[in-house]
Each structure stands twice: as structure tokens, then as C-alpha cells.
Amino acid sequence: MKNKLKVFRAMHDLTQEDLAEKVEVTRQTINAIEKGRYDPSLTLAFKLANLFKVKIEELFIYE
């Protein structure tokens, strides 16, 4: 699944570590999601979308 996590993270001036702390995961998890190596759980996907105040479909693109 593609995503725009890196774009939204940059728009909010957050490091991977900052974002990881806010959604209670590791920096490695954020990195893996950004690189498309890991698809987040539905709970984590909603946490990320809520944090950036966007719909989940704006952040994650299902192919």
C-alpha cells in the first residue's frame, strides 16, 4: 500500500522519532511504513490520519 506519510510528516515539521512518539510506535516502524515495507494496523492508520487531521484515504492509497 502506498502512502503519503513522509509528505505529511514534513508538512508538520516532524522527525520520524517525533511522529513515532506521538503515535506510540518505534521510529523503525515509521520508517518501514514510509518505505512501503510495512502496512500499519487499522488502529495505527487511524491514529496517523487523526494526528494529521486528514481522512485515512488521503494518507494511504490502496492499490
Chimera marker file (.cmm) of the C-alpha trace (Angstrom):
<marker_set name="trace">
<marker id="1" x="0.000" y="0.000" z="0.000" r="1" g="1" b="0" radius="0.5"/>
<marker id="2" x="1.365" y="3.404" z="-0.937" r="1" g="1" b="0" radius="0.5"/>
<marker id="3" x="1.234" y="6.287" z="1.485" r="1" g="1" b="0" radius="0.5"/>
<marker id="4" x="1.959" y="9.982" z="1.857" r="1" g="1" b="0" radius="0.5"/>
<marker id="5" x="3.242" y="9.703" z="5.407" r="1" g="1" b="0" radius="0.5"/>
<marker id="6" x="6.612" y="11.294" z="4.647" r="1" g="1" b="0" radius="0.5"/>
<marker id="7" x="4.887" y="14.234" z="2.925" r="1" g="1" b="0" radius="0.5"/>
<marker id="8" x="2.512" y="14.888" z="5.825" r="1" g="1" b="0" radius="0.5"/>
<marker id="9" x="5.323" y="14.426" z="8.339" r="1" g="1" b="0" radius="0.5"/>
<marker id="10" x="7.411" y="17.036" z="6.501" r="1" g="1" b="0" radius="0.5"/>
<marker id="11" x="4.459" y="19.434" z="6.266" r="1" g="1" b="0" radius="0.5"/>
<marker id="12" x="4.143" y="19.292" z="10.058" r="1" g="1" b="0" radius="0.5"/>
<marker id="13" x="7.912" y="19.555" z="10.576" r="1" g="1" b="0" radius="0.5"/>
<marker id="14" x="8.133" y="16.239" z="12.436" r="1" g="1" b="0" radius="0.5"/>
<marker id="15" x="11.030" y="13.826" z="12.504" r="1" g="1" b="0" radius="0.5"/>
<marker id="16" x="10.365" y="10.106" z="12.304" r="1" g="1" b="0" radius="0.5"/>
<marker id="17" x="11.188" y="9.960" z="16.020" r="1" g="1" b="0" radius="0.5"/>
<marker id="18" x="8.710" y="12.767" z="16.839" r="1" g="1" b="0" radius="0.5"/>
<marker id="19" x="5.937" y="11.061" z="14.906" r="1" g="1" b="0" radius="0.5"/>
<marker id="20" x="6.724" y="7.686" z="16.432" r="1" g="1" b="0" radius="0.5"/>
<marker id="21" x="6.417" y="9.109" z="19.938" r="1" g="1" b="0" radius="0.5"/>
<marker id="22" x="3.079" y="10.766" z="19.134" r="1" g="1" b="0" radius="0.5"/>
<marker id="23" x="1.512" y="7.520" z="17.879" r="1" g="1" b="0" radius="0.5"/>
<marker id="24" x="3.369" y="5.264" z="20.337" r="1" g="1" b="0" radius="0.5"/>
<marker id="25" x="5.422" y="3.148" z="17.933" r="1" g="1" b="0" radius="0.5"/>
<marker id="26" x="9.136" y="2.933" z="17.176" r="1" g="1" b="0" radius="0.5"/>
<marker id="27" x="10.988" y="5.112" z="14.692" r="1" g="1" b="0" radius="0.5"/>
<marker id="28" x="11.747" y="1.926" z="12.760" r="1" g="1" b="0" radius="0.5"/>
<marker id="29" x="8.018" y="1.304" z="12.323" r="1" g="1" b="0" radius="0.5"/>
<marker id="30" x="7.514" y="4.794" z="10.867" r="1" g="1" b="0" radius="0.5"/>
<marker id="31" x="10.486" y="4.262" z="8.572" r="1" g="1" b="0" radius="0.5"/>
<marker id="32" x="9.150" y="0.907" z="7.367" r="1" g="1" b="0" radius="0.5"/>
<marker id="33" x="5.700" y="2.390" z="6.671" r="1" g="1" b="0" radius="0.5"/>
<marker id="34" x="7.207" y="5.301" z="4.724" r="1" g="1" b="0" radius="0.5"/>
<marker id="35" x="9.286" y="2.916" z="2.608" r="1" g="1" b="0" radius="0.5"/>
<marker id="36" x="6.306" y="0.656" z="1.920" r="1" g="1" b="0" radius="0.5"/>
<marker id="37" x="7.846" y="-2.324" z="3.695" r="1" g="1" b="0" radius="0.5"/>
<marker id="38" x="5.130" y="-2.449" z="6.361" r="1" g="1" b="0" radius="0.5"/>
<marker id="39" x="1.395" y="-1.803" z="6.228" r="1" g="1" b="0" radius="0.5"/>
<marker id="40" x="0.158" y="-0.355" z="9.521" r="1" g="1" b="0" radius="0.5"/>
<marker id="41" x="-2.678" y="-1.862" z="11.509" r="1" g="1" b="0" radius="0.5"/>
<marker id="42" x="-6.031" y="-0.189" z="11.069" r="1" g="1" b="0" radius="0.5"/>
<marker id="43" x="-5.687" y="1.311" z="14.544" r="1" g="1" b="0" radius="0.5"/>
<marker id="44" x="-2.298" y="2.835" z="13.727" r="1" g="1" b="0" radius="0.5"/>
<marker id="45" x="-3.515" y="4.087" z="10.341" r="1" g="1" b="0" radius="0.5"/>
<marker id="46" x="-6.400" y="5.905" z="12.051" r="1" g="1" b="0" radius="0.5"/>
<marker id="47" x="-4.061" y="7.336" z="14.710" r="1" g="1" b="0" radius="0.5"/>
<marker id="48" x="-1.842" y="8.757" z="11.969" r="1" g="1" b="0" radius="0.5"/>
<marker id="49" x="-4.767" y="10.173" z="9.983" r="1" g="1" b="0" radius="0.5"/>
<marker id="50" x="-6.268" y="11.743" z="13.119" r="1" g="1" b="0" radius="0.5"/>
<marker id="51" x="-2.931" y="13.266" z="14.073" r="1" g="1" b="0" radius="0.5"/>
<marker id="52" x="-2.661" y="14.992" z="10.695" r="1" g="1" b="0" radius="0.5"/>
<marker id="53" x="-6.415" y="15.780" z="10.679" r="1" g="1" b="0" radius="0.5"/>
<marker id="54" x="-6.997" y="14.106" z="7.314" r="1" g="1" b="0" radius="0.5"/>
<marker id="55" x="-9.121" y="11.232" z="6.082" r="1" g="1" b="0" radius="0.5"/>
<marker id="56" x="-7.348" y="7.908" z="6.106" r="1" g="1" b="0" radius="0.5"/>
<marker id="57" x="-7.774" y="7.764" z="2.299" r="1" g="1" b="0" radius="0.5"/>
<marker id="58" x="-5.680" y="10.938" z="1.953" r="1" g="1" b="0" radius="0.5"/>
<marker id="59" x="-2.790" y="9.360" z="3.820" r="1" g="1" b="0" radius="0.5"/>
<marker id="60" x="-2.906" y="5.790" z="2.494" r="1" g="1" b="0" radius="0.5"/>
<marker id="61" x="-3.539" y="4.764" z="-1.108" r="1" g="1" b="0" radius="0.5"/>
<marker id="62" x="-4.840" y="1.242" z="-1.636" r="1" g="1" b="0" radius="0.5"/>
<marker id="63" x="-3.788" y="-0.291" z="-4.945" r="1" g="1" b="0" radius="0.5"/>
<link id1="1" id2="2" r="1" g="1" b="0" radius="0.2"/>
<link id1="2" id2="3" r="1" g="1" b="0" radius="0.2"/>
<link id1="3" id2="4" r="1" g="1" b="0" radius="0.2"/>
<link id1="4" id2="5" r="1" g="1" b="0" radius="0.2"/>
<link id1="5" id2="6" r="1" g="1" b="0" radius="0.2"/>
<link id1="6" id2="7" r="1" g="1" b="0" radius="0.2"/>
<link id1="7" id2="8" r="1" g="1" b="0" radius="0.2"/>
<link id1="8" id2="9" r="1" g="1" b="0" radius="0.2"/>
<link id1="9" id2="10" r="1" g="1" b="0" radius="0.2"/>
<link id1="10" id2="11" r="1" g="1" b="0" radius="0.2"/>
<link id1="11" id2="12" r="1" g="1" b="0" radius="0.2"/>
<link id1="12" id2="13" r="1" g="1" b="0" radius="0.2"/>
<link id1="13" id2="14" r="1" g="1" b="0" radius="0.2"/>
<link id1="14" id2="15" r="1" g="1" b="0" radius="0.2"/>
<link id1="15" id2="16" r="1" g="1" b="0" radius="0.2"/>
<link id1="16" id2="17" r="1" g="1" b="0" radius="0.2"/>
<link id1="17" id2="18" r="1" g="1" b="0" radius="0.2"/>
<link id1="18" id2="19" r="1" g="1" b="0" radius="0.2"/>
<link id1="19" id2="20" r="1" g="1" b="0" radius="0.2"/>
<link id1="20" id2="21" r="1" g="1" b="0" radius="0.2"/>
<link id1="21" id2="22" r="1" g="1" b="0" radius="0.2"/>
<link id1="22" id2="23" r="1" g="1" b="0" radius="0.2"/>
<link id1="23" id2="24" r="1" g="1" b="0" radius="0.2"/>
<link id1="24" id2="25" r="1" g="1" b="0" radius="0.2"/>
<link id1="25" id2="26" r="1" g="1" b="0" radius="0.2"/>
<link id1="26" id2="27" r="1" g="1" b="0" radius="0.2"/>
<link id1="27" id2="28" r="1" g="1" b="0" radius="0.2"/>
<link id1="28" id2="29" r="1" g="1" b="0" radius="0.2"/>
<link id1="29" id2="30" r="1" g="1" b="0" radius="0.2"/>
<link id1="30" id2="31" r="1" g="1" b="0" radius="0.2"/>
<link id1="31" id2="32" r="1" g="1" b="0" radius="0.2"/>
<link id1="32" id2="33" r="1" g="1" b="0" radius="0.2"/>
<link id1="33" id2="34" r="1" g="1" b="0" radius="0.2"/>
<link id1="34" id2="35" r="1" g="1" b="0" radius="0.2"/>
<link id1="35" id2="36" r="1" g="1" b="0" radius="0.2"/>
<link id1="36" id2="37" r="1" g="1" b="0" radius="0.2"/>
<link id1="37" id2="38" r="1" g="1" b="0" radius="0.2"/>
<link id1="38" id2="39" r="1" g="1" b="0" radius="0.2"/>
<link id1="39" id2="40" r="1" g="1" b="0" radius="0.2"/>
<link id1="40" id2="41" r="1" g="1" b="0" radius="0.2"/>
<link id1="41" id2="42" r="1" g="1" b="0" radius="0.2"/>
<link id1="42" id2="43" r="1" g="1" b="0" radius="0.2"/>
<link id1="43" id2="44" r="1" g="1" b="0" radius="0.2"/>
<link id1="44" id2="45" r="1" g="1" b="0" radius="0.2"/>
<link id1="45" id2="46" r="1" g="1" b="0" radius="0.2"/>
<link id1="46" id2="47" r="1" g="1" b="0" radius="0.2"/>
<link id1="47" id2="48" r="1" g="1" b="0" radius="0.2"/>
<link id1="48" id2="49" r="1" g="1" b="0" radius="0.2"/>
<link id1="49" id2="50" r="1" g="1" b="0" radius="0.2"/>
<link id1="50" id2="51" r="1" g="1" b="0" radius="0.2"/>
<link id1="51" id2="52" r="1" g="1" b="0" radius="0.2"/>
<link id1="52" id2="53" r="1" g="1" b="0" radius="0.2"/>
<link id1="53" id2="54" r="1" g="1" b="0" radius="0.2"/>
<link id1="54" id2="55" r="1" g="1" b="0" radius="0.2"/>
<link id1="55" id2="56" r="1" g="1" b="0" radius="0.2"/>
<link id1="56" id2="57" r="1" g="1" b="0" radius="0.2"/>
<link id1="57" id2="58" r="1" g="1" b="0" radius="0.2"/>
<link id1="58" id2="59" r="1" g="1" b="0" radius="0.2"/>
<link id1="59" id2="60" r="1" g="1" b="0" radius="0.2"/>
<link id1="60" id2="61" r="1" g="1" b="0" radius="0.2"/>
<link id1="61" id2="62" r="1" g="1" b="0" radius="0.2"/>
<link id1="62" id2="63" r="1" g="1" b="0" radius="0.2"/>
</marker_set>
